[in-house]
Amino acid sequence: AINGQINMFHFIVSFFSLSFLCNTYFKEKKETMKWNIFICPLIALVFFVTLCNATDIYTAQQFVELCSSLTTAKDINLKADLDFSTKPLSIPLGVKPDGSCVPFQGILNGNRHVIKNLVMKSAQSGDKYTGRGLFCDMKNATIENLTFDRSCNIEGNEAGLLTVTATGTLVLRNVINRGFVTGDTFVGGLVGWFFSSETLTLDNCKNEGTIKTPPSEEKRYGGGLIGLVVNTDRSTITNCKNTGTLNGGFIGGLIGCYWSCRNVTIENSINSGLINGIVSGGLIGRSDVLDLLDIIHCKNSGMINSSITGGGLIGHVKHHKLFNSTSNDLRINYSHNTGTVKGINDVGGFIGSVINTQANSGLLNVINSNNTGNVVCNSSCGGIIGNKRVHDRFDEIRFESTANFGTVTAKNGKACGFVCQSTDEFLPRIEFMLYNSLSSGKVSGVEAYGIFNRIRNIYMNYYYDVSNVGVFAEINGLKKAYTFTDDQYLPLSGTYAMRLLCKNCTKEVQNITKKSDGQYYIGNSNTLAIRTLN
């Protein structure tokens, strides 16, 4: 009743104020009386209806009553914190008795208020709806300025504290999770899974809570923000962060898995939380991207533990090529890993493993980035990429102004300062470009390579473009050790190494010296070899 009185008061004040201003304007313009009598009140009415489409909510009771009856788009303003201990939910808002779901559509502005005590248990046998979250679904929605605190705790088959699923266009801005989310399949701190051919925008969102899925490779995706993102035309994540602990299958600090998506950009985003999974990444657990994937000014400082594959930024990348794609690159720019990354096979400071599945699959591009975290595995460890698998006929790899300072240790296999490689293709071709880059972390394994290993295939066709590349690292190989690579055709004119650090290396290269100014020079001369990369 109070809310209704307030809205009526706003209506009266707004209506007459706008009518007065409109009449004054047209009198000054010497317009006819019809503007004063008819048009001005109509303008005031339209403005008020638009302004007051949003409903003010003060309690959890009001929120539940409103959202339980929605069938069309509605804008909501929270005017106070919502405590669901006074109005418990056993199933998400929007779920009907037959188990169907009516999505929330519109804008929910939390106005920096907090949702408390949202607690839901797992579905029981016979339940028609098994997902858990505040809403069962969202469609063409914008959510902003809202926080779920640590008193929130939900368990479901699919689960996200904000919504189980979302479709259409979704915008999340300044939304924070501090609660606990547990699920069996698609689990996110905010959204369980997002399925749409439209756009996804996450801006200044955070997960500080605990996310958990079963430790299995079979459709178990967990993310600090979203568990699974499917089929989006464009996805943009900016200024987002995970500080929470995540456990499960395919696990990412921000996104558990991108599947069949295009035009993905992650910028100015950070993971500092602990990630434990089968396939784990500081930002993304698994990425099956059909087109451009850009990572810009991002960082991982959290520990990444993987029972199979893991990377400081991405656990596993499976890169396809669209038939009409004009750009199909995986680009990492101005990004850093400082966290320790551990796993069994295919473990990297940036990416655990990369596989391109079609001919001309695109360029893997790492620029102005460095790894200082230690990388540990059983076999196939890389300071930047654990395993670049050449699956089809043509592949491109480019590193520019990139450095590895972390130690790389493979207990029973090969370790590489930058990237280890493998292939199952009969006639592959690789373009390997390396400019102004430095390998400075100790590399140890049964086989140890200062930069990369050559794929053992007699039909392999390599193209090299190498300049200003230095190895300032101890290379310890039990059976094989190479300053740069075991490829005898690598041009050495632009490569430099510190002598005596590679105990069993077979190639002699120009010596470099690090002088007091922190720069690297050829021998004891004043000729600059490579810039300092910190």
Secondary structure by P-SEA (a helix, b strand, c coil): caaaaaaaaaaaaaaaaaaaaaaaaaaaaccccccccccaaaaaaaaaaaaacbbbbccaaaaaaaaaccccbbbbbbcbbbbccccccccccccccccbbbbbccbbbcccbbbccccccccccccccccccccccccbbbbcbbbbcccbbbbccbbbccccccccbbbbcbbbbcbbbbbccccccccccccccbbbbbcbbbbcbbbbcccccccbbbcccccccccccbbbbcbbbbcbbbbcccccccccccccccbbbbccbbbcbbbbccbbbccccccccccbbbbcbbbbcbbbbbccccccccccccccccccccccccccccbbbcbbbbbcccccccccbbbbccccccccccccbbbcbbbbcccccccccccccccccbbbbbbccbbbcbbbbbccbbbbccccccccccbbbbbbbbcbbbbcccccccbbbccccccccccbbbbbbbcbbbbcbbbbbccbbbccccccccccccbbbbcccccccccccbbbbbcccccccccccccccccccc
